[in-house]
Amino acid sequence: MTQPQADWYPDPQNPDRFRYWDGQKWTDHFAPRKAQPVEPVQPQVAPPQAASGTPPVAKAKVPMFGARNVARQQAEELEHLRAEMGRLGQLDAVELQETKARMREEIAELHRHHAEQRNALEAELADLRQRVAVTQEEDILQEIGIYQYRHPLDDSVAYRDQLKKLQARIKSMATKDGGAIQATSSWQVNGSASEGRKMVRDFSKLMLRAYNAEADNLSRAMKPYKLATAIDRLDKVAFTIERLGKTMSIRVSPEYHQLRIRELELAADYQEMLAREKERAREERERLREQRKFEQEIQRERERLQKEQAHYENALAALEAKGDTDGAARMREQLDEIAKAVEDVDYRAANQRAGYVYVISNVGAFGERMIKVGMTRRLEPMDRIKELSDASVPFNFDVHALFFSDDAVDIEAKMHARLADRRVNMVNLRREFFYATPADARDLLQELAGELLQFDELPEAIEFHQSQSARASEGDDSSDSEPAAAPGDSAD
């Protein structure tokens, strides 16, 4: 058992003095407190019994020579508490109600203040979130091709010329004392101003080289949708240089920094304009290739009809020489049909808007609710459909409608306009796919072109259905038999 600690404690029998506890019992040693007598207070723990050896428990452990100060402080605290209790006890019911109401008003005011602060913070947070959402939306639009030019120009050549001029100005500022970087001129090293200027000049060159290296890398790797990120990164580089060079007041000059930001903007505009020009060139090549194929078809058809016409004219002359009037009459009818066909070919060659509007689908590749609506000037429109069913799609396209019109261009444009809200590709309008069914296309064609001679609503999709059946059969076989050995595997 641990020996209780010996020390001076308030005498439980006389609160005006201290009595010594030797660790086992009270002794006859007393020390006066020399404080204003107060009414004795019952201690929290009963005084110890000599027989049990329990140490006393008091409010405070007081050293022998500091007893007077401690006693005085306790007496003052006790008097203060008694005065406060007396004051509260003297308040009547009305005053208590007024105090209670006042405290409630103060609490309500605090609640209102906190609510206002919370509303202000929520409004600020909503504004920040909206700004972030707008920034993200701009990045997404730029990534899919909807780009806003910072410095609109006519073509990529104009952008390239502007970039050359700007880069020449940047190079001029980056040379010695060109104003690209700013620094203090009062720096000294070992009391030497010249040595200080040399050190500042060397550090300035190092900082400017690091800044230019980052700016050049951002410019070379520029993509239109990365512009905002590149500008933010260059701003951070300029801020870091200013922070690291604070002791020498080294920083990239604002004018030079703005020139390099403008260089990034022009580079992004140039890349976007170049990409659009390449896309237009590709589309123009496709149009010219289609036009060339059409002209070749016209030429072949015209040559075939002229050859056939010459053959029938020779036959007609022979029949007339024999005096076969009936045969000559039939031959003239054939010649009239050939002449009409030649006129049709000449009309098709002269009329740039005549052609076939087609509605096709590819269930195996795109599903049941997607169609393509296009136009071709070919004499044989199925040749164009076969070209679309090349190796870029897993299955051939199914034709739902082939509608000839003297103004197929207008019919196609109106079909696209009415299906505009169902476009699959909302950016490149030459991608003529729509989220629609063949029945939707049929209804629109009937409104625009009148009665349709032929329309097949259900696609055949022969290869797709055969593939589905083959896949289902393989699944059934695999559940009943061992899998086939791979090429090169040997069976035991």
Secondary structure, DSSP 8 states (H G I E B T S, - for coil): ------EEEEETTEEEEEEEE-SSSEEEEEEE--S--------SS----TTTT-----S----GGGHHHHHHHHHHHHHHHHHHHHHHHH--HHHHHHHHHHHHHHHHHHHHHHHHHHHHHHHHHHHHHHHHHHHHHHHHHHHHT----SS--SSHHHHHHHHHHHHHHHHHHHSTTSSSEE--S---BTTBHHHHHHHHHHHHHHHHHHHHHHHHHHHHT--GGGHHHHHHHHHHHHHHHHHHTGGGT-EE-HHHHHHHHHHHHHHHHHHHHHHHHHHHHHHHHHHHHHHHHHHHHHHHHHHHHHHHHHHHHHHHHHHHHHT-HHHHHHHHHHHHHHHHHHHHHHHHHH-TT-EEEEEEE-HHHH-TT-EEEEEE--SSHHHHHHHHTSTTSSS--EEEEEEEETTHHHHHHHHHHHTGGGBS-SS-TT--EES--HHHHHHHHHHHH-S-S----S---HHHHHHHHHHHHHHHHHHHS-----TT----
